[in-house]
């Protein structure tokens, strides 16, 4: 989620009144394995800024900043960022002569000289995070405003995608938070988590191929869970990299058809090697439907500049259940529990057709809307109603 800028304004990090410590002790609080200052330095480096003894940008080190706030501050001279209590937190000066007075005010928590436009977190950066498909005010928290675990929870929530399948959105958050927190504590990198998930991809495929559907599903769900953890770990610790992004999303994109093929092979093997016409047809529908579904998403983005799942609320809702990996695994899991893996595979094929029809209708509707002079705009970009 790096957001580098063409110009590199110098940034001076100011020691704030809270000092980033636990109070009277000298040990700084840590969040996802970093102090607030270390996190800020990492966010600044990712945004293309450099820290120096002086500069037009002044930022307190006793606050936890959403990464989007750092990038927004670097782009907007003449602003003063304020916290929840109206206290001055950071400034991007247009007039360098103000630096001394503003720095003293930030360090003491006092009043900042006039002349800067005061904005809060929601006023500085958009509430719409396109990369995470979510709409929420960016977080800005003083290090002693609540227990560290509560701050980490808020940061974790801010790293979570808002539009995704129902398993990722409603089942994984609680366990994923604790596993992600443990990974950060023990220095486990996002790419290490992704590597384990790749092993589970291969193991699940082999088990499906052998007809061991229950064990294969256990591995498949383990992979899906780690697929949530690695992304959250990368964003929470600001350790996402271009390689990690390709590594993670490449696995996500490629493996589902191989799982479906392996499931089909396991069913055929269990039927003494005989493949009936319905199974063959289902395999073709599931694999071709997966490819066409991805092409539908790409076509919508190419035509309208937004993802198909974030156009209107109904599209975001349907993303929770559309025929993608996790909803399909849910169908297959229920089928195995009822002793009907073959019927579950057929149901996945049927659901793939219905999902394709739904998205085809939405593509047509979006194009008709565009032709009437109203290009589709994501509902997430609309202002949050009070």
Helices and strands as residue ranges (DSSP letters): E 10-14, H 36-47, E 50-51, E 57-60, E 63-65, H 67-75, E 79-82, E 88-92, G 96-98, H 99-108, E 117-119, H 121-124, E 128-129, E 134-135, E 140-142, H 148-158, H 166-166, I 167-171, H 172-185, H 190-209, H 213-236, H 242-270, H 277-304, G 308-310, H 313-319, H 325-337, H 341-371, G 379-381
